[in-house]
Amino acid sequence: MRYIPLTGAPGSTVAVAWRRGLRGPGVEQFAAVAQQVRDRESAIVRALEAPPS
């Protein structure tokens, strides 16, 4: 896995991407955990999505 900063996207945008045809078990697990955290931590997600003061 690798962190790649995005430009031209709102500050709280997080994306998970992979090469076509290379979605292995590690990617599946990471995407599932990321979605679980997103759903469980909705207050944190809303705080991150709030415009800066």
C-alpha positions as CSV (number, residue, x, y, z in Angstrom):
1,M,0.0,0.0,0.0
2,R,1.1,3.5,-0.7
3,Y,-0.1,7.0,0.4
4,I,-0.6,9.3,-2.5
5,P,-1.9,12.9,-1.8
6,L,-4.7,14.1,-4.0
7,T,-4.9,17.6,-5.5
8,G,-8.0,19.4,-6.5
9,A,-10.2,17.4,-4.0
10,P,-11.9,18.7,-0.8
11,G,-9.6,18.4,2.2
12,S,-11.4,15.5,3.8
13,T,-11.7,13.3,0.8
14,V,-10.2,9.8,1.3
15,A,-10.0,7.3,-1.6
16,V,-8.9,3.8,-1.8
17,A,-7.7,2.7,-5.2
18,W,-6.0,-0.3,-6.7
19,R,-4.8,-1.4,-10.1
20,R,-7.4,-3.1,-12.2
21,G,-7.2,-6.8,-11.8
22,L,-5.0,-6.6,-8.7
23,R,-7.6,-6.5,-5.9
24,G,-6.1,-9.2,-3.6
25,P,-7.0,-10.2,-0.1
26,G,-5.1,-7.3,1.5
27,V,-7.0,-4.8,-0.5
28,E,-10.3,-6.5,0.3
29,Q,-9.5,-6.4,4.1
30,F,-8.3,-2.8,4.1
31,A,-11.4,-1.6,2.2
32,A,-13.7,-3.5,4.6
33,V,-12.0,-2.1,7.7
34,A,-11.9,1.5,6.2
35,Q,-15.7,1.2,5.6
36,Q,-16.3,-0.2,9.1
37,V,-14.4,2.7,10.7
38,R,-16.2,5.2,8.5
39,D,-19.5,3.9,9.6
40,R,-18.6,3.5,13.3
41,E,-16.9,6.9,13.6
42,S,-19.5,9.0,12.0
43,A,-18.9,12.0,14.4
44,I,-15.2,12.1,13.5
45,V,-16.1,11.8,9.8
46,R,-18.5,14.8,10.1
47,A,-15.9,16.8,11.9
48,L,-13.3,16.1,9.2
49,E,-15.8,17.1,6.5
50,A,-16.7,20.4,8.2
51,P,-15.3,23.4,6.5
52,P,-12.3,24.9,8.3
53,S,-13.1,27.9,10.6
